[in-house]
Amino acid sequence: MPFLNLDDNFADHPKIDALDDAAFRLHVSGLLYCSRHLTDGYIPANRVGRLSPSYTVEVLEELMHGRLWLPANGGYDIHDFLDWNRPRAEIEEERERKRKQRSEAGKKGAAVRWGRREPTEDEDGDGYGAR
């Protein structure tokens, strides 16, 4: 699961400090959405209104006026999102690397459990190795 990185001074930054409560909530909800869905800072326009119960067009305009959200193809990009957060490709590569490590560890554990020194080749693809 990815995590959102926020600097300890995030709320004190002049651009953030100037936001009213509704705009602050929408901005943080947008950051969380991008992190959870691995969008690299992009929010589709049809999703914005569902990010926060306090959403209004004026709230969105406040974020755009402050240049925190920038118009993008069919939605919005959060300014500098990738300066603070890992990109989708990096997270997916790490997940795949960990998946392979865990799979290999599981095979080794099964080999030891069943009295084999090394895992055997899975010839028929059923996940149990040679029989």
N, C-alpha and C positions, 0 to 999 in steps of 0.2 A: 504494500500500500504506500503510495507516495505521501509525502508530507509537504505542507506549505511552509516556506521560510519567510518569516517576518523579522525584520531587525527590531531590537529592543526599543529603538527610538522611532519606530514606525508612526505611532500616533502623534509624535511631537514634530514630525516633518511639516513645514509650513503648508504644503499642498494638502496634507491630510488634516491638519489642525483646522484649516479653514472650512472644512466640510461641515454641513449640518448633520444631525444624527441619522437621518434617512439616507443621505448620500454615503456616509461612512459605512452604514450597514450594507448598502447595495455594493459598495466597493469591496468590502471584505467578503461578502457572499460570492461576488464574481471571482475573487482570487481563489476562494475555496473550490468553486465550481471548476475552474481551470486546472487546479491541482488534482482534484478527484477524477476528472475525465481526461487528463493528460492532453489538454488542448494547446499547450505552449502559449497560453495567454489569450487565446481567442474565445469569444463568447458569441454564439449565433444570436442574431437579433430576436428570433422568436423565443429565445430562452430567457432574455433579460427580465421581462415582466414577472417571471415565476421565481426569481432569485430571492426576492424580499417582499414581505407583505406591505411594506411602506413604499413600494415602487410607484412613481409617477413619471411622466415625461420630463417634468421639471427636475426631478432628482437625476435622471440620466443626463440631462443637459448640464447640470452642475458638474458632473464628472467629466463631461466632454469639454466644458469651458475651462476646467482646471487642467486639461490635457492628461488626465489620469487614464481615460479611455479614449481611444482613437478610432475613427471610423475605419472599417475594414470590409472586405468583400462579403456582404451579407451579414455583417455583425460588427463586432468591436474587438480591438486588441487592447489589452491592458499594457500601458506604457512600462517598459523595463521589466516585464514579468520574468523573462529568461535571464536577466542580470542577477536575479535573486533565487531562481528556482531551476531545477534540472529539467532538461528537455525530454520529451516523450521517448525519443530514440535511446537515450542513455538509460532511462528507467527500464525500458523493455529489454535492452541488452543485459542489464543487471538481473532482471527477473529470469531470463533464459539461462544465464550463467548459474544462478542459484538452483534453478530447476534441474539442470544437468548434474550439478554437484550432489544434490539430494538423491537423485536417481542412482548415481554411482554408489553413494554411501549405502543406499538401500540394497543394491545388488550385492555389495560386499557383505553386508550384514546377513543377507539371506544365504550367501555362500557359506559363511561361518556357521550359521544356524544348522544348515543341512550337511555339514561335514566336508565341504569343498574348500580348498585353499583359495581359489580365485573364482570369480563369477564365470559361468560358462556362457557361450554365445547363445543368444535366443534365436534358434534356427527357424522356428515356426511363428514367431511374432506374438506368442501368447503371454509374454512377460515372465515365463518361468525358466527360461534357459533350456539347454539340451536335456533330454531324459534318457 
